[in-house]
Amino acid sequence: MAFNGLFKSLGRRRFYLAFVLASLLVFGHAFFNGSAFAATFVPKVPLFPLSELKPGMQGEVVTVVKGLERVSFPAEVVSIIPSQSEPKSLILIRAKGPLVEKIGGIAAGMSGSPFFIGGKLVGAIGYGWEFSDHNLGLVTPIEEMTKALERSSGANGVVKHGFYEGKNAPMIASGVSRRGAERISDDLKGRAEVLPFDLPQGGISVDYNAKLNPGDSVGVLLAWGDVTVGATGTLTALDDKGNFLAFAHPFLNRGDVSFPLTRSWVHEVIPSIRSPFKLGSPLSIVGVVSQDRPQAIAGRVGSFPHGVEVSVKFTDESGKSTSKRFQVVNDPFLMNRVLPGALLGLLDDLWGRVGEGTGYISVKIEGKGFTEGFSRKNVYFSDNDIIGQIVNQEIMRLVSSLSLNRFKEIEPMGIHVELQVTRKPEIVYIEKLEIPNKDEAKKGQDLDVHVTLRNFRGEPEVKKLKLKVPERAAGLCEVVVRGGGIAEPSQVSLMSGWRAITSFDELLSEIKAEESNNQVIVELLYGFLLEEGGGMPLDENYELVSEMKKRRMEEGTFKVFDTNYYVEGLLRRTLTIQNIEGN
């Protein structure tokens, strides 16, 4: 993203700097460090080589269709299909029997369900077709699935094979509103429909000694806690060290990852003309997914991931406060696609409505290597969607600025949000700007400025202050009073190429220099000189915004005072500056 796009100010729209990831440790037990896998994956069960497979061979698929119980149904090999992309071969099977007839065929969520011939593992269901014969499906050979453990594999892999799709169950979301769930789905590029579900009583636990078997229902989480987002699939195989393979196709195809693996409860297989699907809920976190590759997902049972901690304290207009906590995956780019919908949906649910109102927001970000943390407060008013405005314009821009900064990693990381809302329009309007002595304004002297403010449907109030007329001011000048963030100074030096942000401290300084919507800004604007003969701008054109504001506050031409309201309005008045002698 170009700097001119990052720093251009348009009305109340402000742009933060963005650029590397941080994450928060969430479990104090056996964390996966990326080196747990053996050089080769040897499943506990015997294997059936792809080279010996022939059409017409009979086998069985093991999966869960209700609760936790594994069941099986017969299937016949129809053909072996070569592929140019990963996986290189797929096996076409036809499912049979009364169970398949009852559930309507191979269902989404059966991804990873192992296919055995004579007790030997051939591979696992990975793909199928929509609006078709759901008894037909594609099995990813076990030889292909084990490639997921090779970290260099899958660089050119694809999520879809053009004419068939992974049998992923729909995304599941708990603790968020419908529009929050839809936002998550949209931000994941429509990866899957997001369905609401209820967590088990007491929430998702952590099982440090889980015992899993091929065919068990498992899931992958992107957020967990009071907000939970994830998908359900099936475990294919394990080795003696706890390493596993599942899904038989990618989840999000992101390569090296660190996602929680869960044991899942299947409520039911939902018949559908489009494609039947399992409706499942996570029960407990049992391991970590460390590879998300075109052939399968892979990881280790008994090891657990890092995450980014998010806490929310919400206070409604009655004064009732509610606190929530959840974790988000420690991938910076993916986190910034999951978190907006998670926060939007959580705050919607906490308020129980969507609409107009005023919000008082405080965001704090902290972590290792960032012990002092960073806090920012602001006030917002919206006539149609106060929660959406705060999530999009304040919380997520600050989160992305720090989590993606290019200078240092903030790890572990915590994001703490406090929001107080009311339906009332807590607004103060800038109504009048007067300069009583403007005809006598002279260099080096004080200039009286009177600003009239009016609360929403309230009485006017006059605020009196002084601006300093600098010695170098001359000729026609301008006094401006405005709400914070309205016509805010832009980063001219960055957009013009005179300067660059070169350190984390500079980054923080520019974020701190951002104005807040509850501020009233009063400033004296005067002309700038050009360097003799060079045509190169001076002062603001070379300064970062933080430097410019500091200098102008010290010289007395820039005043800020805070209110408890959202400030609306902008007024300008011109005047001519004289020198002491009146020239």
PyMOL commands that set and color helices and strands:
alter all, ss='L'
color gray80, all
select helices_A, chain A and resi 3-7+50-52+98-103+142-149+178-187+332-351+386-403+438-440+492-495+504-512+539-541+545-555
alter helices_A, ss='H'
color red, helices_A
select strands_A, chain A and resi 24-25+58-64+70-82+89-95+114-117+120-128+136-141+165-166+171-174+194-196+205-206+217-225+228-238+243-246+255-270+277-292+297-301+306-315+321-329+357-367+370-382+413-422+427-434+446-455+460-468+475-483+519-525+558-562+566-568+570-577
alter strands_A, ss='S'
color yellow, strands_A
deselect
rebuild
show_as cartoon
